[in-house]
């Protein structure tokens, strides 16, 4: 099944950063497909999906997966299963990267996902001794495989292992989505090697990166984010965190961040020229 998308440049799933307001800005700037952060099928929280994103779930069992997919079937472009998150929470609860050794469990979850939706399915992997085995299992159920070729203990440091990603691509027949230090200097060469690419940290605070890569005019900023955040009634804490991220690459960023850190309410944030 082909992935429905405007182009081959996606917004990588990022916890906390990828709220609905930020995803909408990235989509407006030219992003081909947005991914949500990780969401457990057992959550009772309501999630806004106005951008028709790829909904990324994490799970250590099949519990709640079928019901969760049914709930969002008509609100998303596809479903993604995260098998690569290296965060301390993932380590503690044994999901993301830390469920990779449970091959039978992974296959059962993918089987349920495949039976529960007519939408495309993707998975997100990190480099590990299990990644190639998982990819071979997954290609029976998924429509694309995402790979961030760093090990869990690397976090986001060091150099992504491009050779490993290419090895994985050669080992399966489904399309590959590459993630890891993708930016304006290397995206063209990576698009020649892989079917899709994901922009992650380079997009934080700068949705216009998608306009740059797709040759589209865009000048979106924090004020645009703030307008959407008010619409969706975001908390002060979330607004403050995102405001700080939008200071990246700005002149006088350090001073702006110090001012934002001292704010106590949304009105104080609005007075600062982020």
C-alpha positions as CSV (number, residue, x, y, z in Angstrom):
1,X,0.0,0.0,0.0
2,X,1.4,3.4,-1.0
3,X,1.8,6.0,1.7
4,X,-0.4,9.0,1.0
5,X,1.8,12.1,1.3
6,X,2.4,15.5,-0.4
7,X,6.1,14.7,-0.8
8,X,8.9,12.5,0.5
9,X,10.0,14.7,3.4
10,X,8.3,14.0,6.7
11,X,8.3,15.4,10.2
12,X,9.9,12.8,12.5
13,X,7.9,11.8,15.6
14,X,9.1,13.8,18.7
15,X,7.7,13.6,22.1
16,X,6.4,16.9,23.5
17,X,7.4,18.9,20.4
18,X,4.9,17.3,17.9
19,X,1.7,18.7,19.3
20,X,-1.2,19.5,16.9
21,X,-0.2,23.2,16.6
22,X,3.4,22.5,15.6
23,X,2.3,19.7,13.2
24,X,-0.1,22.0,11.5
25,X,2.6,24.6,11.0
26,X,5.0,22.0,9.5
27,X,2.3,20.8,7.2
28,X,1.5,24.4,6.1
29,X,5.3,25.0,5.5
30,X,5.4,22.0,3.1
31,X,5.9,18.9,5.2
32,X,4.8,15.8,3.3
33,X,3.5,13.9,6.3
34,X,3.5,14.7,10.0
35,X,4.0,12.1,12.8
36,X,2.6,12.4,16.3
37,X,4.7,11.7,19.3
38,X,4.2,8.3,21.0
39,X,0.7,7.5,22.3
40,X,-0.2,4.4,24.3
41,X,-3.4,2.5,23.1
42,X,-4.5,2.5,26.7
43,X,-4.7,6.2,27.1
44,X,-8.0,7.9,27.8
45,X,-6.8,11.3,26.7
46,X,-8.3,12.8,23.6
47,X,-5.8,13.6,20.8
48,X,-6.4,16.2,18.1
49,X,-5.7,14.9,14.6
50,X,-6.8,17.8,12.4
51,X,-3.6,17.4,10.3
52,X,-4.4,13.7,9.4
53,X,-1.0,12.6,10.8
54,X,0.8,9.3,11.1
55,X,-0.3,8.2,14.5
56,X,2.6,6.6,16.4
57,X,1.7,4.2,19.1
58,X,3.8,2.3,21.6
59,X,2.8,-0.9,23.3
60,X,4.2,-4.0,25.0
61,X,1.1,-6.1,24.3
62,X,-1.9,-6.4,22.0
63,X,-4.1,-5.0,24.8
64,X,-6.2,-2.1,23.5
65,X,-4.6,-1.9,20.1
66,X,-7.6,-2.9,18.0
67,X,-9.9,-0.5,19.9
68,X,-7.4,2.4,19.6
69,X,-7.0,1.9,15.9
70,X,-10.8,1.8,15.4
71,X,-11.1,5.0,17.3
72,X,-8.7,6.9,15.1
73,X,-9.1,5.0,11.8
74,X,-10.8,7.9,10.0
75,X,-8.7,10.7,11.6
76,X,-5.2,9.7,10.5
77,X,-3.2,8.9,7.4
78,X,-1.5,5.8,8.8
79,X,-0.5,4.0,12.0
80,X,3.1,3.7,13.2
81,X,4.5,1.3,15.8
82,X,7.5,2.7,17.7
83,X,10.3,0.1,18.2
84,X,13.1,2.6,18.6
85,X,12.5,5.1,21.5
86,X,15.7,5.1,23.7
87,X,14.3,7.3,26.4
88,X,14.7,6.4,30.1
89,X,10.9,5.9,30.4
90,X,11.0,3.4,27.5
91,X,13.9,1.6,29.3
92,X,12.0,1.4,32.5
93,X,8.7,0.2,31.0
94,X,10.4,-1.9,28.3
95,X,8.8,-0.4,25.3
96,X,10.3,1.3,22.2
97,X,13.9,0.2,21.6
98,X,13.7,-2.0,24.7
99,X,11.1,-4.4,23.4
100,X,13.1,-5.3,20.3
101,X,14.2,-8.7,21.7
102,X,10.5,-9.8,22.1
103,X,10.1,-10.8,18.4
104,X,6.9,-12.9,19.0
105,X,5.2,-10.1,20.9
106,X,6.1,-7.6,18.2
107,X,4.7,-9.9,15.5
108,X,1.5,-10.3,17.4
109,X,1.0,-6.6,17.8
110,X,1.7,-6.1,14.0
111,X,-0.8,-8.8,13.2
112,X,-3.5,-7.1,15.2
113,X,-2.6,-3.7,13.7
114,X,-2.8,-5.2,10.2
115,X,-6.2,-6.8,10.8
116,X,-7.6,-3.7,12.4
117,X,-7.0,-1.1,9.8
118,X,-7.2,-0.5,6.0
119,X,-4.7,2.4,6.4
120,X,-0.9,2.0,5.8
121,X,1.2,0.8,8.7
122,X,4.9,1.8,9.4
123,X,7.3,0.9,12.1
124,X,10.2,3.0,13.5
125,X,13.5,1.2,14.4
126,X,16.9,2.0,15.8
127,X,20.1,0.2,15.1
128,X,20.4,-3.0,17.2
129,X,21.2,-6.7,16.8
130,X,17.5,-7.3,16.4
131,X,16.7,-4.6,13.9
132,X,17.2,-6.7,10.7
133,X,15.2,-9.6,12.2
134,X,12.4,-7.3,13.1
135,X,12.5,-5.7,9.6
136,X,12.1,-9.2,8.0
137,X,9.1,-10.0,10.3
138,X,7.6,-6.5,9.8
139,X,7.6,-6.5,6.0
140,X,4.8,-9.1,6.0
141,X,2.5,-6.5,7.7
142,X,3.8,-3.0,7.1
143,X,4.0,-0.6,4.1
144,X,7.3,1.1,5.1
145,X,10.0,0.8,7.7
146,X,11.6,3.8,9.4
147,X,15.2,3.5,10.5
148,X,17.2,5.8,12.8
149,X,20.6,4.1,12.6
150,X,21.9,5.0,16.1
151,X,22.0,2.6,19.1
152,X,20.0,3.4,22.2
153,X,23.1,4.4,24.2
154,X,24.0,7.0,21.6
155,X,20.8,8.9,22.1
156,X,21.2,11.7,19.5
157,X,24.9,11.9,19.7
158,X,27.6,10.6,17.4
159,X,27.2,9.9,13.7
160,X,24.2,7.8,12.4
161,X,25.4,4.6,10.8
162,X,24.3,5.2,7.2
163,X,25.8,1.8,6.1
164,X,23.5,0.0,8.5
165,X,20.5,1.8,7.1
166,X,21.5,0.9,3.6
167,X,22.0,-2.7,4.7
168,X,18.5,-2.8,6.1
169,X,17.1,-1.3,2.9
170,X,18.7,-4.1,0.9
171,X,17.3,-6.7,3.2
172,X,13.6,-5.9,2.7
173,X,11.2,-5.2,-0.1
174,X,9.2,-2.4,1.5
175,X,10.1,1.3,1.3
176,X,12.5,2.7,3.9
177,X,12.1,6.0,5.7
178,X,15.5,7.4,6.8
179,X,15.9,9.4,10.0
180,X,19.0,10.8,11.6
181,X,20.7,14.2,11.3
182,X,18.7,15.0,8.1
183,X,19.2,18.7,7.1
184,X,19.4,21.1,4.2
185,X,22.9,20.0,3.4
186,X,22.3,16.3,3.0
187,X,18.6,15.8,2.2
188,X,19.1,15.5,-1.6
189,X,21.7,12.7,-1.3
190,X,19.6,10.9,1.2
191,X,16.5,11.0,-1.0
192,X,18.5,9.3,-3.7
193,X,19.3,6.4,-1.3
194,X,16.0,6.1,0.5
195,X,12.3,6.3,-0.3
196,X,11.5,8.9,2.3
197,X,13.3,11.0,4.9
198,X,12.4,12.4,8.3
199,X,13.3,15.8,9.7
200,X,13.6,15.7,13.5
201,X,15.7,18.0,15.6
202,X,16.4,20.4,12.7
203,X,12.7,21.2,12.6
204,X,12.4,22.1,16.3
205,X,11.4,25.8,16.5
206,X,11.7,26.1,12.8
207,X,8.8,24.6,10.7
208,X,10.1,26.7,7.8
209,X,12.8,24.1,7.2
210,X,10.2,22.1,5.2
211,X,9.6,25.2,3.0
212,X,13.3,25.5,2.3
213,X,13.6,21.8,1.3
214,X,10.5,21.9,-0.9
215,X,11.3,25.3,-2.4
216,X,8.2,26.9,-0.9
217,X,7.8,30.4,0.5
218,X,7.0,30.4,4.2
219,X,7.7,32.7,7.2
220,X,5.9,30.9,10.0
221,X,7.0,31.7,13.6
222,X,6.0,31.5,17.2
223,X,3.1,34.0,16.8
224,X,1.5,31.5,14.3
225,X,2.1,28.7,16.8
226,X,0.6,30.8,19.6
227,X,-2.6,31.5,17.6
228,X,-3.1,27.7,17.1
229,X,-2.2,27.0,20.7
230,X,-4.9,29.3,21.9
231,X,-7.4,27.5,19.6
232,X,-6.5,24.2,21.1
233,X,-6.3,25.6,24.7
234,X,-2.8,24.6,25.4
235,X,-1.4,24.8,28.9
236,X,1.0,27.6,30.0
237,X,3.7,24.9,30.5
238,X,3.5,23.6,27.0
239,X,3.5,27.1,25.5
240,X,6.5,28.1,27.5
241,X,8.4,25.0,26.4
242,X,7.6,25.6,22.7
243,X,8.4,29.3,23.0
244,X,11.9,28.5,24.2
245,X,12.3,26.1,21.3
246,X,11.4,28.8,18.8
247,X,14.3,30.9,20.0
248,X,16.8,28.6,18.3
249,X,18.7,30.2,15.5
250,X,17.4,33.6,16.6
251,X,19.6,36.6,17.2
252,X,19.9,37.1,20.9
253,X,18.5,33.7,21.6
254,X,20.1,33.4,25.1
255,X,18.5,36.7,26.3
256,X,15.1,35.6,24.9
257,X,15.3,32.3,26.7
258,X,16.2,33.9,30.0
259,X,13.2,36.2,29.7
260,X,10.9,33.2,28.8
261,X,12.2,31.2,31.8
262,X,11.0,33.9,34.1
263,X,7.5,34.1,32.7
264,X,4.6,33.1,34.9
265,X,1.6,33.2,32.5
266,X,0.7,33.3,28.8
267,X,0.3,37.1,28.8
268,X,3.9,37.5,29.8
269,X,5.0,35.2,27.0
270,X,3.0,37.2,24.5
271,X,4.9,40.4,25.4
272,X,8.2,38.8,24.4
273,X,9.2,39.1,20.8
274,X,10.0,35.4,20.2
